[in-house]
Amino acid sequence: MKVWQTFFQADFKRSFIVFTMYPYIKITLRKIPQKPPFIVYQGMLNAGRGLETMIEAMPMIKNMHLNIIGEGDLSEELRSQAKSGPARDRIHFLGWLTPAQISDFYLKAR
């Protein structure tokens, strides 16, 4: 019996059972593939998020990939900007992902 459980039973002079409610968290331990490290942006692709600047900066960030998760008002413009830039092979638009896909994706991050 836990100390706090003993305390409450003595204080309230009643026996009780504690039910804890935690969300189910799936933890998967796996060997992470040796890929180049990457930067992740997750959220809406809207003005004021600094995404245009990040795409412009990617040629100066060597050996890194930029993964963009989400969609928004600037989706097409950002894709066009990325395709015309020198780092086009290192910028990836993943669109909308499910929570399970996002969780799996972050497990591979380093």
DRENVEXKE-83717 format. One record per atom (N, C-alpha, C, O): residue number from 0; residue in one letter; atom name; x, y, z. Coordinates in steps of 0.001 Angstrom, whole numbers. Example, Ala and Ser with C-alpha at 12.3 -4.5 7.8 and 13.67 -1.06 7.14 Angstrom:
+-----+------+------+---------+---------+---------+
:  nr : rest : atom :      px :      py :      pz :
+-----+------+------+---------+---------+---------+
:   0 :    A :    N :   13190 :   -5690 :    7800 :
:   0 :    A :   CA :   12300 :   -4500 :    7800 :
:   0 :    A :    C :   13200 :   -3300 :    7800 :
:   0 :    A :    O :   14236 :   -3319 :    8465 :
:   1 :    S :    N :   12850 :   -2250 :    7080 :
:   1 :    S :   CA :   13670 :   -1060 :    7140 :
:   1 :    S :    C :   12900 :      30 :    7870 :
:   1 :    S :    O :   13409 :    1138 :    8039 :
+-----+------+------+---------+---------+---------+
END
This chain:
+-----+------+------+---------+---------+---------+
:  nr : rest : atom :      px :      py :      pz :
+-----+------+------+---------+---------+---------+
:   0 :    M :    N :     847 :   -1173 :       0 :
:   0 :    M :   CA :       0 :       0 :       0 :
:   0 :    M :    C :     893 :    1238 :       0 :
:   0 :    M :    O :    1894 :    1294 :     715 :
:   1 :    K :    N :     529 :    2202 :    -789 :
:   1 :    K :   CA :    1309 :    3432 :    -910 :
:   1 :    K :    C :    1100 :    4305 :     331 :
:   1 :    K :    O :      71 :    4220 :    1002 :
:   2 :    V :    N :    2085 :    5133 :     616 :
:   2 :    V :   CA :    2041 :    6003 :    1791 :
:   2 :    V :    C :     831 :    6921 :    1733 :
:   2 :    V :    O :     126 :    7078 :    2729 :
:   3 :    W :    N :     583 :    7527 :     582 :
:   3 :    W :   CA :    -539 :    8462 :     478 :
:   3 :    W :    C :   -1867 :    7733 :     615 :
:   3 :    W :    O :   -2837 :    8303 :    1115 :
:   4 :    Q :    N :   -1922 :    6467 :     172 :
:   4 :    Q :   CA :   -3150 :    5691 :     310 :
:   4 :    Q :    C :   -3422 :    5407 :    1798 :
:   4 :    Q :    O :   -4563 :    5500 :    2252 :
:   5 :    T :    N :   -2381 :    5066 :    2542 :
:   5 :    T :   CA :   -2500 :    4833 :    3985 :
:   5 :    T :    C :   -2956 :    6109 :    4691 :
:   5 :    T :    O :   -3791 :    6076 :    5595 :
:   6 :    F :    N :   -2383 :    7239 :    4252 :
:   6 :    F :   CA :   -2747 :    8531 :    4838 :
:   6 :    F :    C :   -4235 :    8818 :    4644 :
:   6 :    F :    O :   -4922 :    9192 :    5595 :
:   7 :    F :    N :   -4734 :    8648 :    3429 :
:   7 :    F :   CA :   -6141 :    8942 :    3157 :
:   7 :    F :    C :   -7068 :    7967 :    3874 :
:   7 :    F :    O :   -8130 :    8366 :    4351 :
:   8 :    Q :    N :   -6685 :    6699 :    3957 :
:   8 :    Q :   CA :   -7529 :    5740 :    4668 :
:   8 :    Q :    C :   -7609 :    6092 :    6152 :
:   8 :    Q :    O :   -8669 :    5982 :    6768 :
:   9 :    A :    N :   -6490 :    6512 :    6713 :
:   9 :    A :   CA :   -6487 :    6906 :    8122 :
:   9 :    A :    C :   -7269 :    8198 :    8318 :
:   9 :    A :    O :   -8000 :    8344 :    9298 :
:  10 :    D :    N :   -7118 :    9126 :    7394 :
:  10 :    D :   CA :   -7772 :   10432 :    7509 :
:  10 :    D :    C :   -9286 :   10324 :    7341 :
:  10 :    D :    O :  -10035 :   10935 :    8102 :
:  11 :    F :    N :   -9742 :    9558 :    6359 :
:  11 :    F :   CA :  -11171 :    9457 :    6067 :
:  11 :    F :    C :  -11829 :    8237 :    6720 :
:  11 :    F :    O :  -13050 :    8083 :    6682 :
:  12 :    K :    N :  -11005 :    7378 :    7316 :
:  12 :    K :   CA :  -11487 :    6176 :    7998 :
:  12 :    K :    C :  -12363 :    5320 :    7090 :
:  12 :    K :    O :  -13398 :    4799 :    7505 :
:  13 :    R :    N :  -11931 :    5191 :    5866 :
:  13 :    R :   CA :  -12603 :    4354 :    4880 :
:  13 :    R :    C :  -11544 :    3730 :    3981 :
:  13 :    R :    O :  -10482 :    4304 :    3742 :
:  14 :    S :    N :  -11865 :    2552 :    3498 :
:  14 :    S :   CA :  -10958 :    1950 :    2515 :
:  14 :    S :    C :  -11396 :    2404 :    1129 :
:  14 :    S :    O :  -12576 :    2658 :     886 :
:  15 :    F :    N :  -10467 :    2497 :     264 :
:  15 :    F :   CA :  -10785 :    2915 :   -1093 :
:  15 :    F :    C :   -9779 :    2336 :   -2063 :
:  15 :    F :    O :   -8710 :    1862 :   -1676 :
:  16 :    I :    N :  -10139 :    2384 :   -3314 :
:  16 :    I :   CA :   -9270 :    1918 :   -4398 :
:  16 :    I :    C :   -9033 :    3112 :   -5306 :
:  16 :    I :    O :   -9957 :    3867 :   -5609 :
:  17 :    V :    N :   -7817 :    3273 :   -5726 :
:  17 :    V :   CA :   -7469 :    4379 :   -6620 :
:  17 :    V :    C :   -7408 :    3855 :   -8046 :
:  17 :    V :    O :   -6700 :    2891 :   -8337 :
:  18 :    F :    N :   -8153 :    4496 :   -8923 :
:  18 :    F :   CA :   -8094 :    4189 :  -10346 :
:  18 :    F :    C :   -7354 :    5332 :  -11029 :
:  18 :    F :    O :   -7772 :    6487 :  -10944 :
:  19 :    T :    N :   -6296 :    5024 :  -11683 :
:  19 :    T :   CA :   -5583 :    6060 :  -12425 :
:  19 :    T :    C :   -5963 :    5928 :  -13888 :
:  19 :    T :    O :   -6067 :    4821 :  -14415 :
:  20 :    M :    N :   -6165 :    7044 :  -14528 :
:  20 :    M :   CA :   -6567 :    7039 :  -15933 :
:  20 :    M :    C :   -5487 :    7745 :  -16736 :
:  20 :    M :    O :   -5344 :    8966 :  -16669 :
:  21 :    Y :    N :   -4743 :    6974 :  -17483 :
:  21 :    Y :   CA :   -3690 :    7498 :  -18335 :
:  21 :    Y :    C :   -4033 :    7172 :  -19773 :
:  21 :    Y :    O :   -4601 :    6116 :  -20048 :
:  22 :    P :    N :   -3701 :    8051 :  -20687 :
:  22 :    P :   CA :   -3912 :    7694 :  -22088 :
:  22 :    P :    C :   -2973 :    6564 :  -22481 :
:  22 :    P :    O :   -1859 :    6453 :  -21969 :
:  23 :    Y :    N :   -3434 :    5747 :  -23378 :
:  23 :    Y :   CA :   -2604 :    4654 :  -23865 :
:  23 :    Y :    C :   -1510 :    5241 :  -24739 :
:  23 :    Y :    O :   -1788 :    5941 :  -25713 :
:  24 :    I :    N :    -277 :    4956 :  -24389 :
:  24 :    I :   CA :     862 :    5447 :  -25160 :
:  24 :    I :    C :    1606 :    4239 :  -25698 :
:  24 :    I :    O :    2056 :    3379 :  -24941 :
:  25 :    K :    N :    1726 :    4189 :  -26984 :
:  25 :    K :   CA :    2446 :    3087 :  -27606 :
:  25 :    K :    C :    3904 :    3506 :  -27763 :
:  25 :    K :    O :    4214 :    4480 :  -28449 :
:  26 :    I :    N :    4779 :    2766 :  -27127 :
:  26 :    I :   CA :    6199 :    3040 :  -27240 :
:  26 :    I :    C :    6821 :    1886 :  -28000 :
:  26 :    I :    O :    6747 :     731 :  -27581 :
:  27 :    T :    N :    7421 :    2210 :  -29099 :
:  27 :    T :   CA :    8044 :    1192 :  -29918 :
:  27 :    T :    C :    9542 :    1451 :  -29946 :
:  27 :    T :    O :    9986 :    2525 :  -30352 :
:  28 :    L :    N :   10303 :     481 :  -29520 :
:  28 :    L :   CA :   11743 :     608 :  -29588 :
:  28 :    L :    C :   12215 :    -112 :  -30833 :
:  28 :    L :    O :   11997 :   -1313 :  -30993 :
:  29 :    R :    N :   12844 :     612 :  -31688 :
:  29 :    R :   CA :   13353 :      12 :  -32907 :
:  29 :    R :    C :   14652 :     682 :  -33282 :
:  29 :    R :    O :   14962 :    1784 :  -32829 :
:  30 :    K :    N :   15396 :       4 :  -34109 :
:  30 :    K :   CA :   16651 :     573 :  -34566 :
:  30 :    K :    C :   16339 :    1700 :  -35548 :
:  30 :    K :    O :   15619 :    1508 :  -36528 :
:  31 :    I :    N :   16884 :    2857 :  -35271 :
:  31 :    I :   CA :   16640 :    4011 :  -36125 :
:  31 :    I :    C :   17563 :    3948 :  -37328 :
:  31 :    I :    O :   18776 :    3815 :  -37166 :
:  32 :    P :    N :   17010 :    4042 :  -38538 :
:  32 :    P :   CA :   17867 :    4009 :  -39719 :
:  32 :    P :    C :   18840 :    5179 :  -39739 :
:  32 :    P :    O :   18516 :    6280 :  -39293 :
:  33 :    Q :    N :   20011 :    4933 :  -40250 :
:  33 :    Q :   CA :   21028 :    5980 :  -40329 :
:  33 :    Q :    C :   20773 :    6846 :  -41556 :
:  33 :    Q :    O :   21285 :    6569 :  -42641 :
:  34 :    K :    N :   19997 :    7867 :  -41379 :
:  34 :    K :   CA :   19687 :    8820 :  -42445 :
:  34 :    K :    C :   20268 :   10168 :  -42049 :
:  34 :    K :    O :   20596 :   10388 :  -40883 :
:  35 :    P :    N :   20395 :   11065 :  -43009 :
:  35 :    P :   CA :   20859 :   12401 :  -42623 :
:  35 :    P :    C :   19877 :   13026 :  -41631 :
:  35 :    P :    O :   18674 :   12781 :  -41724 :
:  36 :    P :    N :   20360 :   13813 :  -40700 :
:  36 :    P :   CA :   19445 :   14466 :  -39763 :
:  36 :    P :    C :   18503 :   15402 :  -40512 :
:  36 :    P :    O :   18816 :   15879 :  -41603 :
:  37 :    F :    N :   17355 :   15654 :  -39914 :
:  37 :    F :   CA :   16390 :   16510 :  -40591 :
:  37 :    F :    C :   15735 :   17487 :  -39635 :
:  37 :    F :    O :   15725 :   17301 :  -38418 :
:  38 :    I :    N :   15190 :   18528 :  -40228 :
:  38 :    I :   CA :   14443 :   19555 :  -39517 :
:  38 :    I :    C :   12979 :   19305 :  -39836 :
:  38 :    I :    O :   12640 :   18971 :  -40971 :
:  39 :    V :    N :   12112 :   19462 :  -38848 :
:  39 :    V :   CA :   10689 :   19231 :  -39065 :
:  39 :    V :    C :    9910 :   20490 :  -38726 :
:  39 :    V :    O :   10109 :   21099 :  -37675 :
:  40 :    Y :    N :    9021 :   20871 :  -39632 :
:  40 :    Y :   CA :    8008 :   21888 :  -39329 :
:  40 :    Y :    C :    6678 :   21157 :  -39359 :
:  40 :    Y :    O :    6367 :   20457 :  -40323 :
:  41 :    Q :    N :    5892 :   21320 :  -38300 :
:  41 :    Q :   CA :    4570 :   20711 :  -38243 :
:  41 :    Q :    C :    3564 :   21791 :  -37914 :
:  41 :    Q :    O :    3669 :   22446 :  -36878 :
:  42 :    G :    N :    2596 :   21982 :  -38780 :
:  42 :    G :   CA :    1561 :   22977 :  -38525 :
:  42 :    G :    C :     981 :   23513 :  -39815 :
:  42 :    G :    O :    1176 :   22943 :  -40889 :
:  43 :    M :    N :     271 :   24607 :  -39694 :
:  43 :    M :   CA :    -355 :   25232 :  -40851 :
:  43 :    M :    C :     698 :   25964 :  -41688 :
:  43 :    M :    O :    1626 :   26570 :  -41153 :
:  44 :    L :    N :     536 :   25895 :  -42994 :
:  44 :    L :   CA :    1447 :   26583 :  -43906 :
:  44 :    L :    C :     812 :   27926 :  -44265 :
:  44 :    L :    O :     253 :   28104 :  -45348 :
:  45 :    N :    N :     913 :   28845 :  -43343 :
:  45 :    N :   CA :     322 :   30171 :  -43496 :
:  45 :    N :    C :    1391 :   31238 :  -43386 :
:  45 :    N :    O :    2523 :   30963 :  -42987 :
:  46 :    A :    N :    1023 :   32453 :  -43744 :
:  46 :    A :   CA :    1937 :   33589 :  -43663 :
:  46 :    A :    C :    2346 :   33836 :  -42217 :
:  46 :    A :    O :    1573 :   33594 :  -41289 :
:  47 :    G :    N :    3564 :   34318 :  -42039 :
:  47 :    G :   CA :    4055 :   34668 :  -40719 :
:  47 :    G :    C :    4702 :   33533 :  -39960 :
:  47 :    G :    O :    5091 :   33709 :  -38805 :
:  48 :    R :    N :    4827 :   32370 :  -40578 :
:  48 :    R :   CA :    5423 :   31217 :  -39895 :
:  48 :    R :    C :    6915 :   31083 :  -40190 :
:  48 :    R :    O :    7582 :   30237 :  -39595 :
:  49 :    G :    N :    7452 :   31900 :  -41097 :
:  49 :    G :   CA :    8873 :   31860 :  -41418 :
:  49 :    G :    C :    9270 :   30749 :  -42373 :
:  49 :    G :    O :   10454 :   30446 :  -42515 :
:  50 :    L :    N :    8294 :   30142 :  -43025 :
:  50 :    L :   CA :    8593 :   29018 :  -43910 :
:  50 :    L :    C :    9320 :   29451 :  -45175 :
:  50 :    L :    O :   10190 :   28731 :  -45664 :
:  51 :    E :    N :    8976 :   30612 :  -45707 :
:  51 :    E :   CA :    9664 :   31111 :  -46899 :
:  51 :    E :    C :   11151 :   31298 :  -46592 :
:  51 :    E :    O :   12009 :   30930 :  -47395 :
:  52 :    T :    N :   11445 :   31867 :  -45434 :
:  52 :    T :   CA :   12826 :   32095 :  -45010 :
:  52 :    T :    C :   13557 :   30775 :  -44787 :
:  52 :    T :    O :   14732 :   30646 :  -45130 :
:  53 :    M :    N :   12870 :   29808 :  -44220 :
:  53 :    M :   CA :   13495 :   28505 :  -43982 :
:  53 :    M :    C :   13868 :   27840 :  -45300 :
:  53 :    M :    O :   14947 :   27260 :  -45422 :
:  54 :    I :    N :   12992 :   27921 :  -46273 :
:  54 :    I :   CA :   13289 :   27333 :  -47589 :
:  54 :    I :    C :   14467 :   28054 :  -48228 :
:  54 :    I :    O :   15320 :   27419 :  -48847 :
:  55 :    E :    N :   14522 :   29378 :  -48083 :
:  55 :    E :   CA :   15655 :   30154 :  -48619 :
:  55 :    E :    C :   16962 :   29769 :  -47926 :
:  55 :    E :    O :   18020 :   29779 :  -48556 :
:  56 :    A :    N :   16898 :   29429 :  -46637 :
:  56 :    A :   CA :   18098 :   29115 :  -45869 :
:  56 :    A :    C :   18614 :   27698 :  -46103 :
:  56 :    A :    O :   19770 :   27410 :  -45794 :
:  57 :    M :    N :   17796 :   26826 :  -46633 :
:  57 :    M :   CA :   18194 :   25422 :  -46777 :
:  57 :    M :    C :   19481 :   25201 :  -47580 :
:  57 :    M :    O :   20223 :   24281 :  -47236 :
:  58 :    P :    N :   19800 :   25977 :  -48621 :
:  58 :    P :   CA :   21076 :   25762 :  -49308 :
:  58 :    P :    C :   22294 :   25974 :  -48399 :
:  58 :    P :    O :   23358 :   25406 :  -48643 :
:  59 :    M :    N :   22136 :   26786 :  -47360 :
:  59 :    M :   CA :   23248 :   27050 :  -46450 :
:  59 :    M :    C :   23333 :   26022 :  -45322 :
:  59 :    M :    O :   24341 :   25954 :  -44618 :
:  60 :    I :    N :   22290 :   25233 :  -45152 :
:  60 :    I :   CA :   22270 :   24207 :  -44108 :
:  60 :    I :    C :   22611 :   22884 :  -44779 :
:  60 :    I :    O :   21735 :   22195 :  -45302 :
:  61 :    K :    N :   23867 :   22545 :  -44759 :
:  61 :    K :   CA :   24351 :   21353 :  -45466 :
:  61 :    K :    C :   23973 :   20072 :  -44730 :
:  61 :    K :    O :   23861 :   20055 :  -43504 :
:  62 :    N :    N :   23781 :   19020 :  -45484 :
:  62 :    N :   CA :   23519 :   17673 :  -44961 :
:  62 :    N :    C :   22293 :   17589 :  -44063 :
:  62 :    N :    O :   22240 :   16744 :  -43168 :
:  63 :    M :    N :   21319 :   18444 :  -44286 :
:  63 :    M :   CA :   20075 :   18407 :  -43519 :
:  63 :    M :    C :   18914 :   18407 :  -44493 :
:  63 :    M :    O :   18987 :   19004 :  -45567 :
:  64 :    H :    N :   17846 :   17733 :  -44108 :
:  64 :    H :   CA :   16616 :   17739 :  -44882 :
:  64 :    H :    C :   15571 :   18522 :  -44106 :
:  64 :    H :    O :   15601 :   18562 :  -42876 :
:  65 :    L :    N :   14652 :   19142 :  -44823 :
:  65 :    L :   CA :   13542 :   19859 :  -44216 :
:  65 :    L :    C :   12270 :   19105 :  -44557 :
:  65 :    L :    O :   11923 :   18961 :  -45730 :
:  66 :    N :    N :   11577 :   18625 :  -43542 :
:  66 :    N :   CA :   10306 :   17927 :  -43717 :
:  66 :    N :    C :    9199 :   18834 :  -43218 :
:  66 :    N :    O :    9223 :   19288 :  -42074 :
:  67 :    I :    N :    8234 :   19094 :  -44075 :
:  67 :    I :   CA :    7134 :   19992 :  -43736 :
:  67 :    I :    C :    5856 :   19164 :  -43662 :
:  67 :    I :    O :    5421 :   18572 :  -44650 :
:  68 :    I :    N :    5262 :   19136 :  -42465 :
:  68 :    I :   CA :    4031 :   18387 :  -42232 :
:  68 :    I :    C :    2893 :   19381 :  -42091 :
:  68 :    I :    O :    2938 :   20259 :  -41229 :
:  69 :    G :    N :    1878 :   19253 :  -42927 :
:  69 :    G :   CA :     717 :   20132 :  -42860 :
:  69 :    G :    C :     404 :   20743 :  -44205 :
:  69 :    G :    O :    1107 :   20506 :  -45188 :
:  70 :    E :    N :    -636 :   21516 :  -44243 :
:  70 :    E :   CA :   -1078 :   22234 :  -45437 :
:  70 :    E :    C :   -1599 :   23590 :  -44995 :
:  70 :    E :    O :   -1782 :   23831 :  -43801 :
:  71 :    G :    N :   -1839 :   24475 :  -45955 :
:  71 :    G :   CA :   -2385 :   25779 :  -45615 :
:  71 :    G :    C :   -2471 :   26686 :  -46823 :
:  71 :    G :    O :   -2345 :   26241 :  -47964 :
:  72 :    D :    N :   -2688 :   27968 :  -46558 :
:  72 :    D :   CA :   -2862 :   28965 :  -47618 :
:  72 :    D :    C :   -1651 :   29059 :  -48540 :
:  72 :    D :    O :   -1804 :   29338 :  -49729 :
:  73 :    L :    N :    -463 :   28832 :  -48016 :
:  73 :    L :   CA :     764 :   28997 :  -48802 :
:  73 :    L :    C :    1318 :   27684 :  -49352 :
:  73 :    L :    O :    2446 :   27659 :  -49845 :
:  74 :    S :    N :     566 :   26612 :  -49283 :
:  74 :    S :   CA :    1075 :   25299 :  -49703 :
:  74 :    S :    C :    1661 :   25320 :  -51109 :
:  74 :    S :    O :    2801 :   24904 :  -51315 :
:  75 :    E :    N :     899 :   25795 :  -52061 :
:  75 :    E :   CA :    1365 :   25786 :  -53451 :
:  75 :    E :    C :    2550 :   26719 :  -53671 :
:  75 :    E :    O :    3494 :   26365 :  -54378 :
:  76 :    E :    N :    2510 :   27906 :  -53072 :
:  76 :    E :   CA :    3613 :   28858 :  -53219 :
:  76 :    E :    C :    4908 :   28298 :  -52631 :
:  76 :    E :    O :    5976 :   28440 :  -53226 :
:  77 :    L :    N :    4811 :   27664 :  -51465 :
:  77 :    L :   CA :    5997 :   27103 :  -50827 :
:  77 :    L :    C :    6556 :   25936 :  -51634 :
:  77 :    L :    O :    7772 :   25790 :  -51759 :
:  78 :    R :    N :    5672 :   25107 :  -52179 :
:  78 :    R :   CA :    6131 :   24000 :  -53021 :
:  78 :    R :    C :    6846 :   24531 :  -54261 :
:  78 :    R :    O :    7879 :   24000 :  -54670 :
:  79 :    S :    N :    6293 :   25571 :  -54847 :
:  79 :    S :   CA :    6908 :   26178 :  -56019 :
:  79 :    S :    C :    8272 :   26771 :  -55672 :
:  79 :    S :    O :    9238 :   26589 :  -56414 :
:  80 :    Q :    N :    8350 :   27470 :  -54560 :
:  80 :    Q :   CA :    9616 :   28058 :  -54121 :
:  80 :    Q :    C :   10656 :   26960 :  -53887 :
:  80 :    Q :    O :   11814 :   27104 :  -54279 :
:  81 :    A :    N :   10244 :   25871 :  -53252 :
:  81 :    A :   CA :   11175 :   24781 :  -52959 :
:  81 :    A :    C :   11653 :   24103 :  -54244 :
:  81 :    A :    O :   12832 :   23768 :  -54361 :
:  82 :    K :    N :   10754 :   23898 :  -55207 :
:  82 :    K :   CA :   11128 :   23231 :  -56461 :
:  82 :    K :    C :   12111 :   24050 :  -57282 :
:  82 :    K :    O :   12929 :   23489 :  -58011 :
:  83 :    S :    N :   12040 :   25358 :  -57173 :
:  83 :    S :   CA :   12919 :   26208 :  -57978 :
:  83 :    S :    C :   14250 :   26503 :  -57281 :
:  83 :    S :    O :   15130 :   27118 :  -57883 :
:  84 :    G :    N :   14413 :   26080 :  -56035 :
:  84 :    G :   CA :   15634 :   26378 :  -55285 :
:  84 :    G :    C :   16689 :   25296 :  -55401 :
:  84 :    G :    O :   16395 :   24181 :  -55832 :
:  85 :    P :    N :   17913 :   25618 :  -55021 :
:  85 :    P :   CA :   19011 :   24651 :  -55122 :
:  85 :    P :    C :   18921 :   23487 :  -54132 :
:  85 :    P :    O :   19598 :   22475 :  -54314 :
:  86 :    A :    N :   18099 :   23616 :  -53092 :
:  86 :    A :   CA :   17971 :   22535 :  -52103 :
:  86 :    A :    C :   16707 :   21709 :  -52338 :
:  86 :    A :    O :   16210 :   21065 :  -51414 :
:  87 :    R :    N :   16186 :   21722 :  -53561 :
:  87 :    R :   CA :   14903 :   21077 :  -53850 :
:  87 :    R :    C :   14869 :   19588 :  -53517 :
:  87 :    R :    O :   13809 :   19048 :  -53204 :
:  88 :    D :    N :   16019 :   18925 :  -53583 :
:  88 :    D :   CA :   16051 :   17490 :  -53282 :
:  88 :    D :    C :   16076 :   17207 :  -51779 :
:  88 :    D :    O :   15995 :   16052 :  -51363 :
:  89 :    R :    N :   16189 :   18267 :  -50958 :
:  89 :    R :   CA :   16245 :   18087 :  -49507 :
:  89 :    R :    C :   15049 :   18691 :  -48781 :
:  89 :    R :    O :   15021 :   18714 :  -47551 :
:  90 :    I :    N :   14064 :   19177 :  -49527 :
:  90 :    I :   CA :   12859 :   19752 :  -48932 :
:  90 :    I :    C :   11695 :   18856 :  -49312 :
:  90 :    I :    O :   11426 :   18629 :  -50492 :
:  91 :    H :    N :   11002 :   18347 :  -48291 :
:  91 :    H :   CA :    9941 :   17363 :  -48516 :
:  91 :    H :    C :    8636 :   17855 :  -47891 :
:  91 :    H :    O :    8594 :   18204 :  -46711 :
:  92 :    F :    N :    7595 :   17877 :  -48679 :
:  92 :    F :   CA :    6262 :   18241 :  -48210 :
:  92 :    F :    C :    5488 :   16949 :  -47977 :
:  92 :    F :    O :    5231 :   16197 :  -48917 :
:  93 :    L :    N :    5120 :   16695 :  -46739 :
:  93 :    L :   CA :    4464 :   15442 :  -46382 :
:  93 :    L :    C :    2949 :   15565 :  -46284 :
:  93 :    L :    O :    2256 :   14560 :  -46125 :
:  94 :    G :    N :    2427 :   16784 :  -46378 :
:  94 :    G :   CA :     978 :   16980 :  -46308 :
:  94 :    G :    C :     444 :   16668 :  -44921 :
:  94 :    G :    O :    1163 :   16728 :  -43924 :
:  95 :    W :    N :    -855 :   16330 :  -44887 :
:  95 :    W :   CA :   -1478 :   15975 :  -43618 :
:  95 :    W :    C :   -1104 :   14546 :  -43253 :
:  95 :    W :    O :   -1127 :   13656 :  -44104 :
:  96 :    L :    N :    -762 :   14328 :  -41997 :
:  96 :    L :   CA :    -468 :   12995 :  -41491 :
:  96 :    L :    C :   -1386 :   12704 :  -40303 :
:  96 :    L :    O :   -1802 :   13616 :  -39588 :
:  97 :    T :    N :   -1689 :   11449 :  -40109 :
:  97 :    T :   CA :   -2485 :   11055 :  -38954 :
:  97 :    T :    C :   -1606 :   11138 :  -37699 :
:  97 :    T :    O :    -380 :   11155 :  -37810 :
:  98 :    P :    N :   -2214 :   11190 :  -36516 :
:  98 :    P :   CA :   -1400 :   11200 :  -35292 :
:  98 :    P :    C :    -451 :   10004 :  -35205 :
:  98 :    P :    O :     681 :   10147 :  -34743 :
:  99 :    A :    N :    -898 :    8835 :  -35643 :
:  99 :    A :   CA :     -26 :    7654 :  -35613 :
:  99 :    A :    C :    1157 :    7828 :  -36560 :
:  99 :    A :    O :    2279 :    7452 :  -36220 :
: 100 :    Q :    N :     921 :    8391 :  -37743 :
: 100 :    Q :   CA :    2010 :    8628 :  -38693 :
: 100 :    Q :    C :    2992 :    9656 :  -38155 :
: 100 :    Q :    O :    4202 :    9514 :  -38329 :
: 101 :    I :    N :    2475 :   10691 :  -37502 :
: 101 :    I :   CA :    3346 :   11718 :  -36925 :
: 101 :    I :    C :    4204 :   11117 :  -35813 :
: 101 :    I :    O :    5402 :   11390 :  -35732 :
: 102 :    S :    N :    3598 :   10309 :  -34970 :
: 102 :    S :   CA :    4339 :    9654 :  -33894 :
: 102 :    S :    C :    5441 :    8784 :  -34455 :
: 102 :    S :    O :    6573 :    8827 :  -33973 :
: 103 :    D :    N :    5129 :    8000 :  -35459 :
: 103 :    D :   CA :    6131 :    7140 :  -36087 :
: 103 :    D :    C :    7245 :    7971 :  -36721 :
: 103 :    D :    O :    8418 :    7603 :  -36658 :
: 104 :    F :    N :    6869 :    9086 :  -37327 :
: 104 :    F :   CA :    7847 :    9961 :  -37978 :
: 104 :    F :    C :    8825 :   10530 :  -36946 :
: 104 :    F :    O :   10031 :   10555 :  -37192 :
: 105 :    Y :    N :    8322 :   10985 :  -35799 :
: 105 :    Y :   CA :    9190 :   11576 :  -34781 :
: 105 :    Y :    C :   10066 :   10534 :  -34099 :
: 105 :    Y :    O :   11136 :   10871 :  -33594 :
: 106 :    L :    N :    9638 :    9285 :  -34073 :
: 106 :    L :   CA :   10500 :    8229 :  -33517 :
: 106 :    L :    C :   11779 :    8079 :  -34323 :
: 106 :    L :    O :   12791 :    7611 :  -33802 :
: 107 :    K :    N :   11741 :    8472 :  -35589 :
: 107 :    K :   CA :   12905 :    8354 :  -36460 :
: 107 :    K :    C :   13803 :    9592 :  -36393 :
: 107 :    K :    O :   14903 :    9598 :  -36947 :
: 108 :    A :    N :   13329 :   10631 :  -35716 :
: 108 :    A :   CA :   14103 :   11881 :  -35642 :
: 108 :    A :    C :   15288 :   11697 :  -34713 :
: 108 :    A :    O :   15258 :   10896 :  -33778 :
: 109 :    R :    N :   16324 :   12457 :  -34996 :
: 109 :    R :   CA :   17489 :   12435 :  -34106 :
: 109 :    R :    C :   18111 :   13792 :  -34041 :
: 109 :    R :    O :   19107 :   13982 :  -33342 :
+-----+------+------+---------+---------+---------+
END
